[in-house]
């Protein structure tokens, strides 16, 4: 079972973690960390490596970052990608990605990666369009 590290700006990572626990109950093998205002990239990087080392397993480590190109994502790229044999990093976390990642940890991490990216994209929905489409069907009845 792969483990998950969520990295973000501010408290977003912690919020995702807490929300996942609210929905799914206790989740093991998951850590969340956000870079705080005034914190140096170096200090943040040391914390990220420490957490990653604590939860890395042979089955792999999935790193979910809030924003590609931001300090949390860049830190994970620089500090973690070459550190472990089995690691996948996805930027642009949303709740559907996290819930699917948690629910699918029996799958191989490499196999799960593309699925998670698709889940993330599919999690973005134009609700006005969906509601308008369903109300026009109701009018037909």
C-alpha positions as CSV (number, residue, x, y, z in Angstrom):
1,X,0.0,0.0,0.0
2,X,1.5,3.3,-1.0
3,X,1.4,6.3,1.3
4,X,0.5,9.9,0.6
5,X,2.1,13.2,1.3
6,X,0.1,16.4,0.7
7,X,2.1,19.6,0.3
8,X,0.7,23.1,-0.1
9,X,0.8,26.7,0.6
10,X,-0.6,27.6,4.1
11,X,-3.1,25.2,5.6
12,X,-4.6,23.8,2.4
13,X,-2.9,20.4,2.9
14,X,-4.1,20.1,6.4
15,X,-7.6,21.0,5.3
16,X,-7.6,18.3,2.6
17,X,-6.3,15.7,5.2
18,X,-8.9,16.7,7.8
19,X,-11.7,16.6,5.2
20,X,-10.6,13.2,4.0
21,X,-10.8,11.9,7.6
22,X,-14.2,13.4,8.0
23,X,-15.5,11.5,5.0
24,X,-13.5,8.3,5.2
25,X,-12.7,8.0,8.9
26,X,-9.1,7.5,10.2
27,X,-6.6,7.4,7.3
28,X,-3.1,5.9,7.9
29,X,0.1,6.6,6.0
30,X,-0.9,10.2,5.1
31,X,0.9,13.3,6.1
32,X,0.1,16.9,5.3
33,X,2.3,20.0,5.4
34,X,2.1,23.5,4.2
35,X,4.7,26.2,3.8
36,X,3.8,29.1,6.2
37,X,4.2,32.8,5.7
38,X,7.8,33.8,6.4
39,X,9.1,30.2,6.3
40,X,12.1,29.7,4.2
41,X,12.1,27.2,1.3
42,X,15.0,25.5,2.9
43,X,13.3,25.0,6.3
44,X,10.1,23.8,4.5
45,X,12.2,21.4,2.4
46,X,13.8,19.8,5.5
47,X,10.3,19.2,7.0
48,X,9.1,17.7,3.7
49,X,12.0,15.3,3.5
50,X,11.5,14.3,7.2
51,X,7.8,13.5,6.7
52,X,8.5,11.7,3.4
53,X,11.2,9.6,5.0
54,X,8.7,8.6,7.8
55,X,6.0,7.3,5.4
56,X,7.9,6.1,2.3
57,X,7.4,2.4,1.7
58,X,8.4,-0.1,-1.1
59,X,4.9,0.3,-2.5
60,X,5.7,3.9,-3.0
61,X,4.9,7.5,-2.1
62,X,2.3,9.6,-3.8
63,X,2.9,13.3,-3.4
64,X,0.0,15.6,-4.0
65,X,0.8,19.3,-4.4
66,X,-1.6,22.2,-4.5
67,X,0.0,24.3,-7.4
68,X,2.5,23.3,-10.1
69,X,5.4,25.7,-10.0
70,X,4.8,26.9,-6.5
71,X,7.3,26.4,-3.6
72,X,5.6,23.2,-2.3
73,X,5.6,21.5,-5.7
74,X,9.1,22.7,-6.5
75,X,10.4,21.5,-3.2
76,X,8.9,18.1,-3.7
77,X,10.5,17.9,-7.2
78,X,13.9,19.0,-6.0
79,X,14.0,17.1,-2.7
80,X,12.0,13.9,-3.3
81,X,11.8,12.8,-6.9
82,X,15.4,11.5,-7.0
83,X,15.3,10.4,-3.4
84,X,13.0,7.3,-3.8
85,X,12.6,4.5,-6.3
86,X,8.8,4.5,-6.3
87,X,7.4,8.0,-6.2
88,X,4.7,9.9,-8.1
89,X,4.0,13.6,-7.9
90,X,0.8,15.2,-9.0
91,X,0.1,18.9,-8.8
92,X,-3.4,20.5,-8.7
93,X,-4.8,18.4,-5.9
94,X,-8.6,18.4,-5.4
95,X,-10.8,16.4,-3.1
96,X,-11.8,13.8,-5.7
97,X,-8.1,13.1,-6.3
98,X,-7.4,12.6,-2.7
99,X,-10.4,10.4,-2.0
100,X,-9.7,8.2,-5.0
101,X,-6.0,8.0,-4.0
102,X,-7.0,6.9,-0.5
103,X,-9.6,4.4,-1.7
104,X,-7.4,2.9,-4.3
105,X,-4.2,2.2,-2.4
106,X,-4.4,-1.5,-3.1
107,X,-3.5,-0.6,-6.8
108,X,0.1,-0.2,-7.8
109,X,1.1,3.5,-7.6
110,X,2.2,3.7,-11.2
111,X,-1.1,2.3,-12.3
112,X,-3.0,4.7,-10.1
113,X,-1.3,7.9,-11.3
114,X,-3.1,8.3,-14.7
115,X,-6.4,7.4,-13.0
116,X,-6.0,10.1,-10.4
117,X,-5.2,12.7,-13.1
118,X,-8.4,11.8,-14.9
119,X,-10.4,11.8,-11.7
120,X,-9.1,15.3,-11.0
121,X,-10.1,16.6,-14.4
122,X,-13.5,14.9,-14.2
123,X,-14.1,16.5,-10.7
124,X,-14.4,19.9,-12.4
125,X,-18.1,20.2,-13.4
126,X,-20.0,23.1,-14.9
127,X,-23.0,22.8,-12.5
128,X,-25.1,25.4,-14.3
129,X,-24.9,23.3,-17.5
130,X,-25.8,20.1,-15.6
131,X,-28.7,21.7,-13.8
132,X,-29.9,23.3,-17.1
133,X,-29.7,20.0,-18.8
134,X,-31.6,18.2,-16.1
135,X,-34.3,20.9,-15.9
136,X,-34.9,20.7,-19.7
137,X,-35.5,17.0,-19.4
138,X,-38.0,17.6,-16.6
139,X,-39.9,20.0,-18.8
140,X,-40.2,17.2,-21.5
141,X,-42.0,14.9,-19.1
